[in-house]
């Protein structure tokens, strides 16, 4: 009796799917894990985030209650972790950019897993160049990340949205921590697409349309998990009280995916907590729900 008579679990890929269902050539979406956190300024450990999310995803049920099907049983490939480059964040961003350029050239939907938020500059560079004036970014975050520079580098995680705003419009949702310098920049640049967390406490239907109408036709979604209240997702490097919760946020993201052409996603700043799987699974389930909506919108289910 050979190995063909033994049942093996799926591979170390997103959702733990069998290898034959996750081949690169057949994939619509490709997951790029980037275990990088060299400019982290509070609790280190986000470099462990991509692997923690992927491992947790092996316990996500494949059936989606809203779509009433198993939307992601094929069509997703998970790349090996991108090797960190210790020459600095600018070099790291360039390396990630090369990887995303290759994915986009191959017609793949890029999904980047961090790691720290500085990583987001790379996929945005690629997609802003591809889509031009039709492109914008939706950022979910506790922090504005609008510093010109921080700790002697303009590519710090605290400066990522300043770099992104040099490339395309940005809509920021859930912000509840900002420095005086950043606030001055907001005023001087007349940056009006910030949705402060304290203004999002009413029913989601009262504020979601206001967010959605700020976006261009093509949208990249970047999610720093500290956008969520630490009561529901504590495993982040820089937690802030008073954040977003699951259902209103999911309603926002589903609305954006259904009404716009979402061309890429990242999930950043998962910082696993030893002995707790809450945040790891939260991040994995969030990515599952987002990709399920993307696959449904693009008619990739069952292909």
N, C-alpha and C positions, 0 to 999 in steps of 0.2 A: 504494500500500500504506500503510495507516494504522497507528496505535499498537496496534490490536487484533491485529496480526500479530507484535507484539514481546512477548517474555516478560519480565515484571517480577517482582522479588522481592517478598515480603510487606512490610507496613508496619513502621514503628518502634513495634511493640507487643510485648507479651510473646509469645515464640515466633515472632515475625515472620509471623503468619498473614495470609491475604488479608482485605481489608477486609470483604468480604461475610460472612465467618465470625466477625466480631468486633463486630458492631453492638451498641450499648448495649441496645436494646430486647429483643434476643434473648439477652443474656448472663445467665448464672447468677452468675458471679463478675466483680467489677470491681476492677481494680488502680489504686490511688491512689499515684503517686510523690510523695514529699515531700522535696525536696532541701534539708534544713535541718540546720545543725550549729553554731549560734551559741553553744551552751554547752559545746562540746567542750573537754575539759580536758587532752588529751594531743596526739595527732597529728590535725590537722585534715584534712578531705577527704571526710568521709562524705556531704557534700552531693552528691558525684559518684556515690554508691553506686547510687541508683535507676536512673539512665541506664546505668551500667556493667552492672548486672544485666540490664536489658532488652535491651541490645545483645548480651550474652553468650548470652541465651536463644535468640537466632536460630540458634544452633549446637547446641541441644539436640535430640537425636533424638526424634521425636514418638511412637515406639513404646515402650511400657512393657513390660519383660520379665516383670514379676510379674503384671500385669493382662492381658498377652497381647493388647493392642489399642493403638490410638492414642486415648487418653482425652480429649485436650485440643485436638482439631482445630477445635472450635467452642465457643462458650459463654463466652468470656472477652473482656472489653473492657478496654482500657488507656486511662485518662484522661491528659490532658496533665499535666505537672508542676504541683503546687500552687505558686502564687507565694509565696515567703517573705515574712514580715512582720517587719521589723527593729525593731518596737516592743518585742520581747521574747518569751520563750518562752511566757508565759501567753497572750498574744494569738495566737500561732501555734497553740497547743493549741485555742483557741476556734475558729479558722478551720478546722482539721482536723476538729473536732467537727461543725461545720456540714456539711462535705462528707460525712462518714460518716453523719450523720443522714439526709441525702438518699438515700444509697445504701440504707440499711436500710429507709427508707420505701418505696423502689421494689422491695423484695424481693430485693436483690442481696447476695451474699456478699462482704463487704469484705476486700480484701487491701491492706495499707498497706506501702509500701516507704520506708525511711529511708536516709539521714538518721540523726540521733542518736536515742537511746532515749527522750528526753523525749516524743517524739511519741505513744508508746503510751497515755498518759493519755487522749487524745481518743477513740479507738475504744472503750476500756474504759468511759468515761463513758456512751457511747451504749448499749452492749450491757448494761451493768449495770442501767441504768434500764429497759431492755426486758425483761430476764429475771429480775431481782430475786434472790431467795434461791436459785434454781436455777443460778446462774452463778458460775464461778470462772475464774481465769487460770492457765495453765501458762507459766512463764517459763524459758527456757534462756538461761544467762548465766554469765559468769565472775565477775561482780560482783553484790553484793547490791542495790545501788542503793536503800538504805533510809535515807539521810540525811534528816533533817527539812528541811534546806536546804543548799545548797552554792553558794559564790560569789554570795551575796546574793540567791538566788532559790529558792523551794520547787519550781520547775518545771525545775530543772536535770536533766540526764540522770542524775546521781548520786542523785537523789531520786525517780525515777519510780515505783519500786515502793512507796515510802512513800505516795505519792498513790494508787496503785492499791489498796493495802491499806485505804485509807479508803473504798473503794467495794465491795470484794468480797474473798473469800479468794484467796490466791496460793500456788501451789506452785512453789518455786524449785529448779531442777535444774542442777548443774554448777558451783555457786558455789565459788570458791576464793580470793577476795579480799574482805575486809570490814574496816572500820575498827573501832576500839575503841568508838566511839559507837554505831555500828550494832549491834555485838554486845550492847551494853547494852540497846538497844531490843529486840532479839530476846529476850533473857532476860525483860525486864520485861513485854513484850506476850505472852509465852508462844507465840511464833511457832514452831510445831513442824514446819512443812512445808517445811523446807530440806533438800535432798539435796546434801551436800557432794561435790565432785568426787573427793576421796580415798576416799570410801565407795562409789564406783561403778566400781571397778576389777575386780570379779569379773564372771562371766557376766551378761549383760543380764537373763536370765530370773530371776535372784535378786533384782534390785532394781526392775525395771519394774512388777511388781504392786503394790509398796509405793507407787510414785509414782501409779499410776493410781487406786488406791482413795481417794486424798485429794481427787480432783476431783469437782465437782458435775456434774449432768447436762449443762448447757450449758458449753462451754469455749471460751475465746479463747486462742490460742497466740501468744506473743510470743517471737521468737528474736533475741537479740543474737548476732551471728556470733562474738564472742569467747568464746562458750560452747565452741566447738570448739578443739582444740589448734592452736596456730599452725603446727604442722608440716603440717596439712592445710588450714588456712584462715588464712594470714598477713595478709591484707589487711583489718585492722581497726584502729581508732584506739587501742585499749588492750589489746594482746595479753597473755595470761597463759599460762605453760607449764602443762602437765598437764591439758589439757581433754578434751572429749568427742571421739569419733571417729565416722566415718560410719555404719557398720552398726548398732552398738548404739543410736545416737540415732535412726536411721531406724526401727528396730524399736519404740522407745518411741513415736514420733510416729504410726506406723501403728496401733499398739495403741490409742492414745487416740482417733484418728479412727474406728476401727472399733467401739469400745465406747461412745463418747460422741457427743454432738451438738456438733461443732465449728462455731462460728458466725462465726468470723473468724480471720484470720492476719495477723501482720506479721513482716517480716524487717528488722532494723535493723543499723546500724553497719558496713556494707560500706564500706571505705576503700580504693579502688583503688590498686594499686601500679603506677607507671609501668613499662611493659615486661613486666608479668606479668599473665596472664589467669586464673591459677589460682583465685584467690578469687572473681572475678567469675563464672566458670563454675560453681564450687562452689555459690554462692548461687542461681544460676539453676536448676541441677539440683535443688537442695533444694526450691525452690518448685514446680518441676514435679512432683516426687514427692509433695509434700503435696497439691497441687491434684488430682492424679490420684486419690489416695485419697479426697479429699472428693467428687469427681465420682462415683466408683464407689459410695461410701456413699449418696449422695443420688439415685442412678439418673439422673444428668444426662448420662452418656455416650451419644452418638448423638442427643441431642435438638437 
